[in-house]
Amino acid sequence: MTGRRRWSTEDILDTAAELLRTSDADSFSVRKLAAALGTDSSSLYRHFRNKTELLRAVADRILLAAMDGYRPEGDWKQRVTALALRLREAFGEQPQLAAVWGRYASGGTGSRLVMEELLQALRASGLPDEEVPVRYHRIMILLAALIASEAGIGIVTPKEYEQGMELFRVAVLGADPERFPALAHFARDIRPLGADRRAAFEEILAAQLAYIESQIP
C-alpha cells in the first residue's frame, strides 16, 4: 500500500500560482488548492498557517523572478527605473498576482531584495538618511498602485474589452457639450485607460523621481 504523496513547498506554490492565473485572491482558497493537488487542506497547513501566508509566499516568488539576474547599473534614477520596469514586467506575466502583492505585500527573500535595491539607490541619490525611508514608502505605494491597475486591465477578456470600449466611446464622444463642455472639446483626443500604459508608467515614475531629486540638498 502506497502512502499519500508528500507535497513540497515548491510544489504547493507552483500549483497555487497556476490557480491564481485564472482566479483572483478572493475566490482562491486553500480547499481549492488542496483539491488541485489531490490532498486535503490539513496537509497544506503544515507548510502555511493560513491563506494569507500562502498568498504572500506566491507573490514573493514573482519578486524573486523579477530580481533574478538583476545588476544595478547607472545613477540612482536609472536604478530605480530599471527595478520598477522589472517588477512591472514580472507581474505583467502573471497579472492576477499583482493584486495579491499590492494587498498582502511579502516578507520573503524576493521582497527583501527589492527593498534593499530601492533603499540603496535612494541612499546613493544624496538624500539625507532620515528622508530615505519616506521616499522608499512613496515609491512603493506608487509602483504597487500602477502595477495592480495595469494588471487589472490585462486580465479583461476580449468581450469585456470591447464592451468597455463601446461604453468609453459613448461616454466621451456622446457627451453633451452644454453639460460637459471640456469633455466635448477634448473628446477626439482622450484615450482609454488601457492605451500607452508603459509610457504612462515611465512618465509618472519619472515625475516622482524628479520631485525626489529636487529635495536633495
C-alpha positions in Angstrom: 0.0 0.0 0.0 1.4 3.3 -1.0 1.2 6.3 1.3 -0.2 9.7 0.4 2.2 11.8 -1.6 4.1 14.5 0.4 4.0 17.7 -1.5 7.0 20.1 -1.2 6.6 23.8 -0.5 7.6 24.5 -4.1 5.0 22.1 -5.5 2.4 23.8 -3.5 3.5 27.3 -4.6 3.6 26.2 -8.3 0.1 24.9 -8.1 -1.2 28.0 -6.3 0.4 30.2 -8.9 -1.4 28.3 -11.7 -4.7 28.6 -9.9 -4.2 32.3 -9.4 -3.6 32.7 -13.2 -7.3 32.1 -13.7 -8.8 33.4 -10.5 -8.4 36.2 -8.1 -7.3 36.2 -4.5 -10.9 36.5 -3.2 -12.0 33.3 -4.9 -8.8 31.4 -4.3 -8.9 29.1 -1.2 -6.7 26.5 0.5 -9.5 24.0 -0.1 -9.4 24.6 -3.9 -5.6 24.3 -3.8 -5.8 21.1 -1.9 -8.3 19.6 -4.4 -6.0 20.6 -7.3 -3.1 18.8 -5.6 -5.3 15.7 -4.7 -4.8 16.1 -1.0 -6.7 17.6 1.9 -6.4 21.1 3.4 -4.8 19.9 6.7 -1.7 18.7 4.8 -1.1 22.2 3.4 -1.3 23.9 6.8 1.9 22.1 7.7 3.6 24.4 5.2 1.5 27.6 5.6 -0.5 28.7 8.6 -3.3 30.3 6.6 -4.4 31.6 3.1 -2.8 35.0 3.6 0.6 33.5 4.4 0.4 31.3 1.3 -0.6 34.2 -0.9 2.3 36.3 0.4 4.7 33.4 -0.5 3.3 33.2 -4.0 3.7 36.9 -4.5 7.3 36.8 -3.2 8.2 34.3 -5.9 7.2 36.9 -8.5 9.6 39.4 -6.8 12.3 36.7 -6.8 11.8 36.2 -10.5 11.9 39.9 -11.1 15.3 40.2 -9.3 16.8 37.2 -10.9 20.0 38.3 -12.8 19.5 41.9 -11.8 22.6 44.0 -11.6 22.5 47.7 -10.6 23.7 50.0 -13.4 23.7 53.7 -13.9 22.8 56.5 -11.5 20.2 56.2 -8.8 17.3 57.2 -11.0 18.3 54.7 -13.6 18.5 52.0 -10.9 15.0 52.8 -9.6 13.5 52.9 -13.1 15.1 49.6 -14.0 13.8 48.0 -10.9 10.3 49.4 -11.4 10.2 48.1 -15.0 11.4 44.6 -13.9 8.5 44.5 -11.4 6.0 45.7 -14.0 7.2 43.0 -16.5 7.2 40.2 -13.9 3.6 40.9 -12.7 2.5 41.6 -16.3 3.2 37.9 -17.0 1.1 36.9 -14.0 -1.4 39.8 -13.6 -3.7 38.1 -11.1 -0.8 38.1 -8.6 -0.3 41.9 -8.9 -3.4 42.5 -6.7 -2.1 39.8 -4.3 1.2 41.7 -3.9 -0.5 45.1 -3.5 -2.9 43.7 -0.9 -0.8 41.3 1.1 2.8 42.5 0.5 5.5 40.0 1.2 8.2 39.4 3.8 10.3 36.8 1.9 13.6 37.0 0.2 12.2 38.5 -3.0 10.7 41.3 -1.0 13.9 41.9 0.8 15.9 42.0 -2.4 13.5 44.7 -3.8 13.7 46.7 -0.6 17.5 46.5 -0.4 18.0 47.7 -4.0 15.5 50.6 -3.7 16.9 51.8 -0.4 20.5 51.6 -1.7 19.5 53.5 -4.9 17.8 56.2 -2.8 20.7 56.5 -0.5 23.0 56.9 -3.4 20.9 59.9 -4.5 22.3 62.0 -1.8 19.1 62.2 0.2 19.6 62.6 4.0 19.2 59.2 5.7 16.0 60.3 7.5 14.4 61.0 4.1 15.2 57.7 2.5 12.6 55.5 4.2 9.9 58.2 3.5 10.7 58.3 -0.2 11.0 54.5 -0.3 7.5 54.2 1.0 6.1 56.7 -1.5 7.7 54.9 -4.5 6.5 51.5 -3.4 2.9 52.8 -3.0 3.1 54.3 -6.5 4.5 51.1 -8.0 2.0 48.8 -6.3 -0.9 51.0 -7.5 0.4 51.4 -11.1 1.2 47.7 -11.5 -2.1 46.5 -9.9 -4.1 48.9 -12.1 -2.3 47.8 -15.3 -2.7 44.1 -14.3 -6.4 44.6 -13.9 -6.7 45.7 -17.5 -4.5 42.8 -18.5 -7.0 40.2 -17.3 -10.0 41.6 -19.1 -11.4 39.2 -21.7 -11.8 40.3 -25.3 -15.5 40.6 -24.9 -15.3 42.7 -21.8 -12.7 44.9 -23.5 -15.0 45.5 -26.5 -17.9 46.3 -24.2 -15.7 48.7 -22.2 -14.5 50.4 -25.4 -18.1 50.9 -26.6 -19.1 52.4 -23.2 -16.0 54.7 -23.4 -16.9 55.9 -26.9 -20.5 56.6 -25.8 -19.4 58.4 -22.7 -16.7 60.6 -24.4 -17.9 61.1 -28.0 -21.6 61.3 -26.9 -21.0 63.9 -24.2 -23.5 66.8 -24.1 -21.3 69.9 -24.9 -23.6 72.1 -22.8 -23.3 69.9 -19.6 -19.7 68.7 -20.3 -18.0 71.4 -22.4 -14.4 70.4 -21.6 -15.1 66.7 -22.2 -16.8 67.5 -25.6 -13.9 69.8 -26.5 -11.2 67.2 -25.9 -13.3 64.1 -26.8 -11.3 63.3 -30.0 -8.0 63.3 -28.2 -8.9 61.5 -25.0 -7.6 57.9 -24.9 -8.9 55.0 -22.8 -7.0 53.9 -19.7 -5.5 50.9 -21.5 -3.6 53.0 -24.0 0.1 53.7 -23.7 0.4 52.0 -20.3 4.2 51.7 -20.4 4.7 55.3 -21.4 2.4 56.5 -18.7 4.1 54.2 -16.2 7.5 55.7 -17.0 6.3 59.3 -17.1 4.6 59.1 -13.7 7.6 57.4 -12.2 10.0 59.9 -13.7 7.9 62.7 -12.2 8.2 61.2 -8.8 12.0 60.8 -9.2 12.3 64.4 -10.4 10.5 65.5 -7.2 12.9 63.5 -5.0 15.8 65.0 -6.9 14.5 68.5 -6.1 14.6 67.6 -2.4 18.2 66.6 -2.4 20.3 69.2 -0.5 
